[in-house]
C-alpha cells in the first residue's frame, strides 16, 4: 500500500516555472514516488537515497532532485533543486 503524496506550495511554484519538458519529467517522477518508495528494486530509476532520519532525496530529472520526508501519513515533498542547492540546504542542518 502506498502513502499519500503531499507537496509544499514552494515546490509547486518551482515546478510551474520549469520548461515544459523538465516539468513533465519531474511530474512523472512524483507520480512514481508513492508506489515506489520502500521497494528498492522498483525505485532504482528514481534514485531514492536516504539523507537523514526520515529524510530522502529522489531524482526529478537529470539535473533536479526532490527532498522529501517520510511522515506517518504521507510522503511530504518539501524541496526541489539542483545538486548544489540540495547540498546547500543540507548544510543548513534544517533537514538532518
MOPAC internal coordinates of N, CA, C and O (Angstrom, degrees):
PM7 1SCF
backbone

  N    0.0000 0     0.00 0     0.00 0    0    0    0
  C    1.4568 1     0.00 0     0.00 0    1    0    0
  C    1.5347 1   108.70 1     0.00 0    2    1    0
  O    1.2310 1   120.66 1   -47.01 1    3    2    1
  N    1.3062 1   116.35 1   132.99 1    3    2    1
  C    1.4566 1   120.11 1  -178.36 1    5    3    2
  C    1.5290 1   110.49 1   -93.39 1    6    5    3
  O    1.2310 1   121.60 1   -23.13 1    7    6    5
  N    1.3119 1   114.54 1   156.87 1    7    6    5
  C    1.4664 1   121.55 1   177.26 1    9    7    6
  C    1.5232 1   109.34 1   -87.01 1   10    9    7
  O    1.2310 1   121.43 1   -17.87 1   11   10    9
  N    1.3108 1   114.87 1   162.13 1   11   10    9
  C    1.4592 1   120.93 1   173.13 1   13   11   10
  C    1.5240 1   109.08 1   -69.72 1   14   13   11
  O    1.2310 1   120.86 1   -23.68 1   15   14   13
  N    1.3054 1   115.97 1   156.32 1   15   14   13
  C    1.4557 1   121.70 1   177.35 1   17   15   14
  C    1.5211 1   108.36 1  -112.05 1   18   17   15
  O    1.2310 1   120.30 1   -55.53 1   19   18   17
  N    1.3215 1   117.04 1   124.47 1   19   18   17
  C    1.4659 1   123.08 1   175.14 1   21   19   18
  C    1.5171 1   107.58 1  -115.32 1   22   21   19
  O    1.2310 1   120.95 1   -38.91 1   23   22   21
  N    1.3228 1   115.79 1   141.09 1   23   22   21
  C    1.4663 1   120.25 1  -175.56 1   25   23   22
  C    1.5187 1   109.76 1  -129.02 1   26   25   23
  O    1.2310 1   120.84 1   -51.44 1   27   26   25
  N    1.3194 1   116.01 1   128.56 1   27   26   25
  C    1.4572 1   122.26 1   177.92 1   29   27   26
  C    1.5353 1   109.30 1   -61.92 1   30   29   27
  O    1.2310 1   119.44 1   -40.23 1   31   30   29
  N    1.3347 1   118.68 1   139.77 1   31   30   29
  C    1.4685 1   121.14 1   178.47 1   33   31   30
  C    1.5285 1   113.83 1   -56.34 1   34   33   31
  O    1.2310 1   119.66 1   147.89 1   35   34   33
  N    1.3260 1   118.26 1   -32.11 1   35   34   33
  C    1.4686 1   120.88 1   178.20 1   37   35   34
  C    1.5267 1   110.93 1   -64.54 1   38   37   35
  O    1.2310 1   120.34 1   144.63 1   39   38   37
  N    1.3223 1   116.95 1   -35.37 1   39   38   37
  C    1.4660 1   121.05 1   177.55 1   41   39   38
  C    1.5242 1   109.31 1   -67.98 1   42   41   39
  O    1.2310 1   120.13 1   138.55 1   43   42   41
  N    1.3263 1   117.35 1   -41.45 1   43   42   41
  C    1.4676 1   120.95 1   178.38 1   45   43   42
  C    1.5251 1   111.36 1   -62.42 1   46   45   43
  O    1.2310 1   120.59 1   139.98 1   47   46   45
  N    1.3363 1   116.49 1   -40.02 1   47   46   45
  C    1.4708 1   119.81 1   177.34 1   49   47   46
  C    1.5253 1   111.10 1   -64.03 1   50   49   47
  O    1.2310 1   120.86 1   138.05 1   51   50   49
  N    1.3219 1   115.97 1   -41.95 1   51   50   49
  C    1.4704 1   119.23 1   179.27 1   53   51   50
  C    1.5272 1   110.37 1   -64.09 1   54   53   51
  O    1.2310 1   120.57 1   139.77 1   55   54   53
  N    1.3266 1   116.51 1   -40.23 1   55   54   53
  C    1.4680 1   120.36 1   177.43 1   57   55   54
  C    1.5268 1   111.21 1   -61.13 1   58   57   55
  O    1.2310 1   120.19 1   138.03 1   59   58   57
  N    1.3126 1   117.24 1   -41.97 1   59   58   57
  C    1.4635 1   121.16 1  -179.35 1   61   59   58
  C    1.5202 1   112.32 1   -62.29 1   62   61   59
  O    1.2310 1   120.44 1   150.55 1   63   62   61
  N    1.3206 1   116.76 1   -29.45 1   63   62   61
  C    1.4591 1   120.81 1  -177.75 1   65   63   62
  C    1.5214 1   113.92 1   -86.92 1   66   65   63
  O    1.2310 1   120.25 1   175.68 1   67   66   65
  N    1.3164 1   117.13 1    -4.32 1   67   66   65
  C    1.4654 1   120.36 1   178.81 1   69   67   66
  C    1.5262 1   110.37 1   -77.32 1   70   69   67
  O    1.2310 1   120.36 1   -26.36 1   71   70   69
  N    1.3437 1   116.93 1   153.64 1   71   70   69
  C    1.4721 1   119.10 1   171.02 1   73   71   70
  C    1.5361 1   109.30 1   -58.42 1   74   73   71
  O    1.2310 1   120.85 1   -28.05 1   75   74   73
  N    1.3123 1   115.97 1   151.95 1   75   74   73
  C    1.4654 1   121.75 1  -173.46 1   77   75   74
  C    1.5277 1   113.48 1   -53.25 1   78   77   75
  O    1.2310 1   119.79 1   136.58 1   79   78   77
  N    1.3192 1   118.00 1   -43.42 1   79   78   77
  C    1.4690 1   120.29 1  -178.13 1   81   79   78
  C    1.5293 1   111.65 1   -66.62 1   82   81   79
  O    1.2310 1   120.28 1   138.96 1   83   82   81
  N    1.3382 1   117.06 1   -41.04 1   83   82   81
  C    1.4645 1   120.59 1   177.87 1   85   83   82
  C    1.5227 1   110.90 1   -67.28 1   86   85   83
  O    1.2310 1   120.74 1   139.91 1   87   86   85
  N    1.3228 1   116.19 1   -40.09 1   87   86   85
  C    1.4607 1   120.63 1   178.73 1   89   87   86
  C    1.5326 1   110.27 1   -61.32 1   90   89   87
  O    1.2310 1   120.55 1   137.30 1   91   90   89
  N    1.3199 1   116.55 1   -42.70 1   91   90   89
  C    1.4667 1   120.68 1   179.65 1   93   91   90
  C    1.5258 1   111.17 1   -62.08 1   94   93   91
  O    1.2310 1   120.00 1   136.23 1   95   94   93
  N    1.3269 1   117.60 1   -43.77 1   95   94   93
  C    1.4695 1   121.10 1   178.78 1   97   95   94
  C    1.5279 1   110.85 1   -61.07 1   98   97   95
  O    1.2310 1   120.85 1   134.94 1   99   98   97
  N    1.3200 1   115.98 1   -45.06 1   99   98   97
  C    1.4643 1   120.24 1  -178.73 1  101   99   98
  C    1.5289 1   111.26 1   -66.14 1  102  101   99
  O    1.2310 1   120.17 1   139.02 1  103  102  101
  N    1.3117 1   117.29 1   -40.98 1  103  102  101
  C    1.4631 1   120.15 1   179.37 1  105  103  102
  C    1.5226 1   111.34 1   -65.37 1  106  105  103
  O    1.2310 1   120.11 1   142.12 1  107  106  105
  N    1.3271 1   117.40 1   -37.88 1  107  106  105
  C    1.4680 1   120.12 1   175.91 1  109  107  106
  C    1.5256 1   110.90 1   -62.65 1  110  109  107
  O    1.2310 1   120.76 1   139.26 1  111  110  109
  N    1.3223 1   116.16 1   -40.74 1  111  110  109
  C    1.4669 1   119.72 1   178.29 1  113  111  110
  C    1.5279 1   110.18 1   -63.06 1  114  113  111
  O    1.2310 1   120.13 1   138.15 1  115  114  113
  N    1.3206 1   117.35 1   -41.85 1  115  114  113
  C    1.4664 1   120.50 1   178.45 1  117  115  114
  C    1.5303 1   111.42 1   -63.58 1  118  117  115
  O    1.2310 1   120.57 1   143.10 1  119  118  117
  N    1.3199 1   116.51 1   -36.90 1  119  118  117
  C    1.4669 1   120.16 1   178.52 1  121  119  118
  C    1.5286 1   111.45 1   -64.97 1  122  121  119
  O    1.2310 1   120.38 1   146.30 1  123  122  121
  N    1.3173 1   116.88 1   -33.70 1  123  122  121
  C    1.4699 1   121.58 1  -179.37 1  125  123  122
  C    1.5270 1   112.51 1   -79.31 1  126  125  123
  O    1.2310 1   120.06 1   154.46 1  127  126  125
  N    1.3052 1   117.49 1   -25.54 1  127  126  125
  C    1.4584 1   121.72 1  -171.32 1  129  127  126
  C    1.5361 1   114.93 1   -56.23 1  130  129  127
  O    1.2310 1   118.35 1   128.48 1  131  130  129
  N    1.3304 1   120.74 1   -51.52 1  131  130  129
  C    1.4731 1   118.89 1  -176.25 1  133  131  130
  C    1.5338 1   113.49 1   -61.43 1  134  133  131
  O    1.2310 1   119.97 1   141.20 1  135  134  133
  N    1.3150 1   117.67 1   -38.80 1  135  134  133
  C    1.4687 1   120.58 1  -179.86 1  137  135  134
  C    1.5216 1   112.24 1   -75.04 1  138  137  135
  O    1.2310 1   120.55 1   149.80 1  139  138  137
  N    1.3163 1   116.55 1   -30.20 1  139  138  137
  C    1.4655 1   120.90 1  -174.88 1  141  139  138
  C    1.5223 1   113.83 1   -86.98 1  142  141  139
  O    1.2310 1   120.22 1   151.12 1  143  142  141
  N    1.3262 1   117.18 1   -28.88 1  143  142  141
  C    1.4560 1   120.30 1  -174.72 1  145  143  142
  C    1.5263 1   110.68 1   -60.13 1  146  145  143
  O    1.2310 1   120.95 1   -48.99 1  147  146  145
  N    1.3200 1   115.79 1   131.01 1  147  146  145
  C    1.4590 1   121.50 1   179.66 1  149  147  146
  C    1.5156 1   113.75 1    86.54 1  150  149  147
  O    1.2310 1   120.32 1  -177.55 1  151  150  149
  N    1.3145 1   116.99 1     2.45 1  151  150  149
  C    1.4616 1   121.92 1   177.77 1  153  151  150
  C    1.5346 1   107.76 1  -124.16 1  154  153  151
  O    1.2310 1   119.82 1   -94.32 1  155  154  153
  N    1.3288 1   117.94 1    85.68 1  155  154  153
  C    1.4720 1   122.19 1  -170.06 1  157  155  154
  C    1.5248 1   115.44 1   -52.35 1  158  157  155
  O    1.2310 1   119.60 1   141.62 1  159  158  157
  N    1.3101 1   118.38 1   -38.38 1  159  158  157
  C    1.4672 1   118.76 1  -178.54 1  161  159  158
  C    1.5189 1   111.57 1   -71.29 1  162  161  159
  O    1.2310 1   120.42 1   153.06 1  163  162  161
  N    1.3084 1   116.80 1   -26.94 1  163  162  161
  C    1.4594 1   121.30 1  -179.95 1  165  163  162
  C    1.5256 1   110.65 1   -82.79 1  166  165  163
  O    1.2310 1   119.96 1   139.59 1  167  166  165
  N    1.3266 1   117.67 1   -40.41 1  167  166  165
  C    1.4713 1   119.03 1  -173.91 1  169  167  166
  C    1.5185 1   114.24 1   -86.96 1  170  169  167
  O    1.2310 1   119.13 1  -171.92 1  171  170  169
  N    1.3104 1   119.26 1     8.08 1  171  170  169
  C    1.4671 1   119.70 1  -178.90 1  173  171  170
  C    1.5270 1   111.83 1   -60.31 1  174  173  171
  O    1.2310 1   119.75 1   147.71 1  175  174  173
  N    1.3206 1   118.09 1   -32.29 1  175  174  173
  C    1.4595 1   120.84 1   178.50 1  177  175  174
  C    1.5115 1   113.23 1   -69.02 1  178  177  175
  O    1.2310 1   120.43 1   154.33 1  179  178  177
  N    1.3158 1   116.78 1   -25.67 1  179  178  177
  C    1.4548 1   120.96 1   178.46 1  181  179  178
  C    1.5291 1   112.24 1   -84.56 1  182  181  179
  O    1.2310 1   120.59 1   165.63 1  183  182  181
  N    1.3044 1   116.48 1   -14.37 1  183  182  181
  C    1.4627 1   120.21 1   178.81 1  185  183  182
  C    1.5141 1   112.72 1    64.49 1  186  185  183
  O    1.2310 1   120.09 1  -140.15 1  187  186  185
  N    1.3241 1   117.44 1    39.85 1  187  186  185
  C    1.4619 1   120.23 1  -179.49 1  189  187  186
  C    1.5202 1   109.62 1   -66.30 1  190  189  187
  O    1.2310 1   121.45 1   -48.20 1  191  190  189
  N    1.3309 1   114.84 1   131.80 1  191  190  189
  C    1.4619 1   121.77 1  -178.32 1  193  191  190
  C    1.5114 1   109.32 1  -136.71 1  194  193  191
  O    1.2310 1   120.66 1   -44.34 1  195  194  193
  N    1.3228 1   116.34 1   135.66 1  195  194  193
  C    1.4634 1   120.47 1   177.05 1  197  195  194
  C    1.5233 1   108.71 1   -79.10 1  198  197  195
  O    1.2310 1   120.92 1   -48.96 1  199  198  197
  N    1.3375 1   115.84 1   131.04 1  199  198  197
  C    1.4643 1   121.22 1  -178.93 1  201  199  198
  C    1.5158 1   112.29 1  -109.38 1  202  201  199
  O    1.2310 1   120.28 1   157.85 1  203  202  201
  N    1.3069 1   117.06 1   -22.15 1  203  202  201
  C    1.4483 1   121.97 1  -177.55 1  205  203  202
  C    1.5103 1   109.00 1  -172.94 1  206  205  203
  O    1.2310 1   120.80 1    13.20 1  207  206  205
  N    1.3073 1   116.08 1  -166.80 1  207  206  205
  C    1.4570 1   120.60 1  -179.93 1  209  207  206
  C    1.5329 1   110.01 1   -65.56 1  210  209  207
  O    1.2310 1   120.75 1   -73.44 1  211  210  209
  N    1.2996 1   116.18 1   106.56 1  211  210  209
  C    1.4744 1   123.94 1   179.23 1  213  211  210
  C    1.5267 1   113.51 1    64.07 1  214  213  211
  O    1.2310 1   119.88 1  -161.78 1  215  214  213
  N    1.3307 1   117.84 1    18.22 1  215  214  213
  C    1.4619 1   123.09 1   177.13 1  217  215  214
  C    1.5283 1   107.87 1  -114.22 1  218  217  215
  O    1.2310 1   121.26 1   -48.62 1  219  218  217
  N    1.3399 1   115.20 1   131.38 1  219  218  217
  C    1.4537 1   120.64 1  -175.74 1  221  219  218
  C    1.5240 1   110.64 1  -135.48 1  222  221  219
  O    1.2310 1   121.84 1   -16.05 1  223  222  221
  N    1.3266 1   114.09 1   163.95 1  223  222  221
  C    1.4563 1   122.59 1   176.46 1  225  223  222
  C    1.5191 1   106.73 1  -125.54 1  226  225  223
  O    1.2310 1   120.17 1   -35.37 1  227  226  225
  N    1.3287 1   117.28 1   144.63 1  227  226  225
  C    1.4614 1   120.26 1   170.92 1  229  227  226
  C    1.5194 1   108.96 1  -141.75 1  230  229  227
  O    1.2310 1   121.62 1   -23.31 1  231  230  229
  N    1.2919 1   114.50 1   156.69 1  231  230  229
  C    1.4580 1   121.89 1  -177.72 1  233  231  230
  C    1.5273 1   109.58 1   -76.77 1  234  233  231
  O    1.2310 1   120.81 1   -50.79 1  235  234  233
  N    1.3214 1   116.05 1   129.21 1  235  234  233
  C    1.4604 1   121.24 1   172.76 1  237  235  234
  C    1.5164 1   109.88 1   -91.38 1  238  237  235
  O    1.2310 1   121.26 1   136.35 1  239  238  237
  N    1.3254 1   115.20 1   -43.65 1  239  238  237
  C    1.4639 1   123.79 1   172.79 1  241  239  238
  C    1.5259 1   107.18 1  -157.43 1  242  241  239
  O    1.2310 1   119.99 1    16.60 1  243  242  241
  N    1.2999 1   117.63 1  -163.40 1  243  242  241
  C    1.4674 1   119.89 1  -175.55 1  245  243  242
  C    1.5258 1   112.96 1   -62.83 1  246  245  243
  O    1.2310 1   119.85 1   152.18 1  247  246  245
  N    1.3213 1   117.89 1   -27.82 1  247  246  245
  C    1.4671 1   118.99 1  -175.84 1  249  247  246
  C    1.5238 1   114.78 1  -117.88 1  250  249  247
  O    1.2310 1   119.31 1   168.37 1  251  250  249
  N    1.3162 1   118.93 1   -11.63 1  251  250  249
  C    1.4673 1   120.73 1  -175.82 1  253  251  250
  C    1.5224 1   111.95 1  -114.77 1  254  253  251
  O    1.2310 1   121.52 1   -33.36 1  255  254  253
  N    1.3142 1   114.71 1   146.64 1  255  254  253
  C    1.4674 1   122.11 1  -179.30 1  257  255  254
  C    1.5240 1   109.66 1  -128.07 1  258  257  255
  O    1.2310 1   121.27 1   -35.77 1  259  258  257
  N    1.3217 1   115.17 1   144.23 1  259  258  257
  C    1.4564 1   122.01 1   172.46 1  261  259  258
  C    1.5197 1   108.74 1   -99.07 1  262  261  259
  O    1.2310 1   120.30 1   -38.83 1  263  262  261
  N    1.3131 1   117.04 1   141.17 1  263  262  261
  C    1.4636 1   122.49 1   169.49 1  265  263  262
  C    1.5251 1   105.06 1  -106.96 1  266  265  263
  O    1.2310 1   121.07 1   -48.74 1  267  266  265
  N    1.3291 1   115.55 1   131.26 1  267  266  265
  C    1.4586 1   118.44 1   179.06 1  269  267  266
  C    1.5153 1   110.66 1  -140.81 1  270  269  267
  O    1.2310 1   121.64 1   -21.26 1  271  270  269
  N    1.3239 1   114.46 1   158.74 1  271  270  269
  C    1.4507 1   122.54 1  -178.87 1  273  271  270
  C    1.5209 1   108.62 1  -113.59 1  274  273  271
  O    1.2310 1   121.03 1   -42.29 1  275  274  273
  N    1.3253 1   115.63 1   137.71 1  275  274  273
  C    1.4545 1   121.78 1   174.99 1  277  275  274
  C    1.5283 1   106.89 1   -90.01 1  278  277  275
  O    1.2310 1   120.75 1   -82.45 1  279  278  277
  N    1.3216 1   116.18 1    97.55 1  279  278  277
  C    1.4548 1   121.36 1   179.95 1  281  279  278
  C    1.5327 1   108.81 1   -98.76 1  282  281  279
  O    1.2310 1   119.53 1   -17.13 1  283  282  281
  N    1.3149 1   118.50 1   162.87 1  283  282  281
  C    1.4676 1   120.08 1  -177.01 1  285  283  282
  C    1.5313 1   114.34 1   -54.86 1  286  285  283
  O    1.2310 1   120.10 1   140.56 1  287  286  285
  N    1.3283 1   117.41 1   -39.44 1  287  286  285
  C    1.4597 1   120.28 1  -175.09 1  289  287  286
  C    1.5250 1   114.21 1   -99.65 1  290  289  287
  O    1.2310 1   120.22 1   163.32 1  291  290  289
  N    1.3395 1   117.19 1   -16.68 1  291  290  289
  C    1.4592 1   118.83 1  -174.18 1  293  291  290
  C    1.5237 1   112.16 1  -159.28 1  294  293  291
  O    1.2310 1   121.72 1    -4.77 1  295  294  293
  N    1.3237 1   114.30 1   175.23 1  295  294  293
  C    1.4590 1   122.43 1   168.21 1  297  295  294
  C    1.5240 1   104.55 1  -105.54 1  298  297  295
  O    1.2310 1   120.61 1   -60.31 1  299  298  297
  N    1.3309 1   116.43 1   119.69 1  299  298  297
  C    1.4560 1   121.02 1  -175.94 1  301  299  298
  C    1.5191 1   110.11 1  -104.94 1  302  301  299
  O    1.2310 1   120.63 1   -68.18 1  303  302  301
  N    1.3323 1   116.39 1   111.82 1  303  302  301
  C    1.4618 1   122.14 1   178.69 1  305  303  302
  C    1.5222 1   107.17 1   -83.94 1  306  305  303
  O    1.2310 1   121.31 1   -66.17 1  307  306  305
  N    1.3284 1   115.11 1   113.83 1  307  306  305
  C    1.4553 1   119.58 1  -171.56 1  309  307  306
  C    1.5272 1   114.88 1  -110.74 1  310  309  307
  O    1.2310 1   120.20 1   170.38 1  311  310  309
  N    1.3405 1   117.23 1    -9.62 1  311  310  309
  C    1.4610 1   118.94 1  -175.74 1  313  311  310
  C    1.5150 1   110.29 1  -156.65 1  314  313  311
  O    1.2310 1   120.44 1   -34.24 1  315  314  313
  N    1.3262 1   116.77 1   145.76 1  315  314  313
  C    1.4587 1   123.77 1   172.48 1  317  315  314
  C    1.5177 1   107.30 1  -134.82 1  318  317  315
  O    1.2310 1   120.48 1   -55.28 1  319  318  317
  N    1.3210 1   116.68 1   124.72 1  319  318  317
  C    1.4542 1   119.73 1   179.93 1  321  319  318
  C    1.5122 1   112.05 1  -166.32 1  322  321  319
  O    1.2310 1   121.01 1    -7.38 1  323  322  321
  N    1.3143 1   115.67 1   172.62 1  323  322  321
  C    1.4625 1   119.89 1   176.85 1  325  323  322
  C    1.5381 1   109.39 1   -81.53 1  326  325  323
  O    1.2310 1   120.79 1    -0.62 1  327  326  325
  N    1.3125 1   116.09 1   179.38 1  327  326  325
  C    1.4630 1   120.90 1  -175.64 1  329  327  326
  C    1.5306 1   111.89 1   -55.67 1  330  329  327
  O    1.2310 1   120.54 1   135.44 1  331  330  329
  N    1.3182 1   116.57 1   -44.56 1  331  330  329
  C    1.4659 1   120.38 1  -177.48 1  333  331  330
  C    1.5311 1   111.87 1   -68.20 1  334  333  331
  O    1.2310 1   120.51 1   141.71 1  335  334  333
  N    1.3195 1   116.63 1   -38.29 1  335  334  333
  C    1.4632 1   119.73 1   178.23 1  337  335  334
  C    1.5317 1   111.21 1   -67.14 1  338  337  335
  O    1.2310 1   120.64 1   140.55 1  339  338  337
  N    1.3229 1   116.37 1   -39.45 1  339  338  337
  C    1.4665 1   120.39 1   177.79 1  341  339  338
  C    1.5216 1   109.86 1   -64.45 1  342  341  339
  O    1.2310 1   120.77 1   134.99 1  343  342  341
  N    1.3287 1   116.14 1   -45.01 1  343  342  341
  C    1.4619 1   120.48 1   179.51 1  345  343  342
  C    1.5281 1   110.94 1   -59.81 1  346  345  343
  O    1.2310 1   120.39 1   135.77 1  347  346  345
  N    1.3287 1   116.86 1   -44.23 1  347  346  345
  C    1.4769 1   121.06 1   179.04 1  349  347  346
  C    1.5285 1   110.50 1   -63.70 1  350  349  347
  O    1.2310 1   120.27 1   139.55 1  351  350  349
  N    1.3241 1   117.09 1   -40.45 1  351  350  349
  C    1.4516 1   120.66 1   178.64 1  353  351  350
  C    1.5259 1   110.97 1   -62.25 1  354  353  351
  O    1.2310 1   120.60 1   135.69 1  355  354  353
  N    1.3114 1   116.45 1   -44.31 1  355  354  353
  C    1.4643 1   120.29 1  -178.39 1  357  355  354
  C    1.5251 1   111.40 1   -67.31 1  358  357  355
  O    1.2310 1   120.10 1   150.28 1  359  358  357
  N    1.3161 1   117.42 1   -29.72 1  359  358  357
  C    1.4599 1   120.31 1   179.20 1  361  359  358
  C    1.5219 1   111.82 1   -70.96 1  362  361  359
  O    1.2310 1   119.95 1   161.07 1  363  362  361
  N    1.3163 1   117.70 1   -18.93 1  363  362  361
  C    1.4621 1   120.55 1   175.92 1  365  363  362
  C    1.5221 1   110.49 1   -73.01 1  366  365  363
  O    1.2310 1   120.72 1   167.48 1  367  366  365
  N    1.3303 1   116.22 1   -12.52 1  367  366  365
  C    1.4717 1   124.43 1  -179.36 1  369  367  366
  C    1.5265 1   112.87 1    65.77 1  370  369  367
  O    1.2310 1   120.30 1  -169.37 1  371  370  369
  N    1.2993 1   117.03 1    10.63 1  371  370  369
  C    1.4608 1   120.50 1   177.82 1  373  371  370
  C    1.5290 1   110.65 1   -65.15 1  374  373  371
  O    1.2310 1   120.44 1   150.12 1  375  374  373
  N    1.3113 1   116.77 1   -29.88 1  375  374  373
  C    1.4575 1   121.07 1  -173.80 1  377  375  374
  C    1.5129 1   114.21 1  -108.69 1  378  377  375
  O    1.2310 1   119.27 1  -164.23 1  379  378  377
  N    1.3061 1   119.00 1    15.77 1  379  378  377
  C    1.4787 1   119.07 1  -179.48 1  381  379  378
  C    1.4833 1   111.98 1  -102.78 1  382  381  379
  O    1.2310 1   120.10 1   180.00 1  383  382  381

